[in-house]
């Protein structure tokens, strides 16, 4: 039996003791003991608890791997996530003011990817246990919007009909104005018999739309998302900000950053999360790598009233970033890249004549790296808004304005 004192948390939320020794769901200052397996104590016993330790509110917490931080007080988690952002910036010699943290509420998550497995008695829908292939049902999940948990019987029925006992499936479920939008991957090959059965199940369970391994099975009602004044029907399984309040916090920073600009370019625009609200005041050119997203954005803009001109361009910004002469046509830019950041595009922004940039990121490390490049090109970082859309997780997002 090994005894250890937790010194700090790693970026994945594990407690770290001298050694280093890692222990999940522990907090700084806690004294723990347990069996050491390599560099990890898998099931630590808390000998001296932290004053920041709380009773996890969810009954699924021990078996489910969805929430890594339910054992910590909300104030502690907010401070820790802010420190993660601050540390990432400090590593590049960047000093920044943090404008606070916006934390989403329980039951606010409007999009999730569920794992599904057909069983002898039916089907199992849920999340995996920590570091395990074991699938745990989460009928009382405190993260998901009630509309999503209400769709679990539909997912179970879909797994029974279209799943294999030998494999696991996944379903991206998204709340929409018209009902739950479901995109399944990993099921049986779609044939006419299966398609008819799936369409019938979608009707019985009131699903707005059902897609199967990238193919549309049925769209009973258009699964509309509202971006500003525009109604958009994203492609099945398309990216969407996890919560509406989180999206609004990011959008507030973006709109403030580009306010007054006549022409704006939105890089990694997706389906128009920022493009369409910003188009209420500015002309916007939206650039995204997936044609299906650009088509959805364009259709939403054309049906909306009172928006300025929006143009779209399908382009792989990792391989073909907009060059300085293209960027110089705009008064301001918005960029919201994937977790890896946007090194190539950031380099072109640095070399351009752009003076205003709204930057959104779901990875403080790549955000800090890209900000450092812009700083060296003369940009100044404004207050950084920290956004916690993935409550009780280690995930954190940021948004800020940069000017030069």
Secondary structure as GFF3:
##gff-version 3
##sequence-region A 1 404
A	DSSP	beta_strand	2	9	.	.	.	ID=ss1
A	DSSP	beta_strand	15	17	.	.	.	ID=ss2
A	DSSP	beta_strand	21	23	.	.	.	ID=ss3
A	DSSP	beta_strand	31	34	.	.	.	ID=ss4
A	DSSP	beta_strand	36	37	.	.	.	ID=ss5
A	DSSP	beta_strand	40	41	.	.	.	ID=ss6
A	DSSP	beta_strand	45	48	.	.	.	ID=ss7
A	DSSP	alpha_helix	74	90	.	.	.	ID=ss8
A	DSSP	beta_strand	98	103	.	.	.	ID=ss9
A	DSSP	beta_strand	111	118	.	.	.	ID=ss10
A	DSSP	beta_strand	123	128	.	.	.	ID=ss11
A	DSSP	beta_strand	135	137	.	.	.	ID=ss12
A	DSSP	alpha_helix	146	149	.	.	.	ID=ss13
A	DSSP	alpha_helix	152	162	.	.	.	ID=ss14
A	DSSP	beta_strand	169	176	.	.	.	ID=ss15
A	DSSP	beta_strand	179	185	.	.	.	ID=ss16
A	DSSP	alpha_helix	192	204	.	.	.	ID=ss17
A	DSSP	beta_strand	209	212	.	.	.	ID=ss18
A	DSSP	beta_strand	215	219	.	.	.	ID=ss19
A	DSSP	beta_strand	225	227	.	.	.	ID=ss20
A	DSSP	beta_strand	230	232	.	.	.	ID=ss21
A	DSSP	alpha_helix	244	258	.	.	.	ID=ss22
A	DSSP	beta_strand	263	267	.	.	.	ID=ss23
A	DSSP	alpha_helix	275	278	.	.	.	ID=ss24
A	DSSP	beta_strand	283	288	.	.	.	ID=ss25
A	DSSP	alpha_helix	291	303	.	.	.	ID=ss26
A	DSSP	beta_strand	310	314	.	.	.	ID=ss27
A	DSSP	alpha_helix	324	327	.	.	.	ID=ss28
A	DSSP	beta_strand	332	336	.	.	.	ID=ss29
A	DSSP	alpha_helix	343	351	.	.	.	ID=ss30
A	DSSP	beta_strand	356	361	.	.	.	ID=ss31
A	DSSP	alpha_helix	364	376	.	.	.	ID=ss32
A	DSSP	beta_strand	380	381	.	.	.	ID=ss33
A	DSSP	beta_strand	384	388	.	.	.	ID=ss34
A	DSSP	beta_strand	397	403	.	.	.	ID=ss35
###
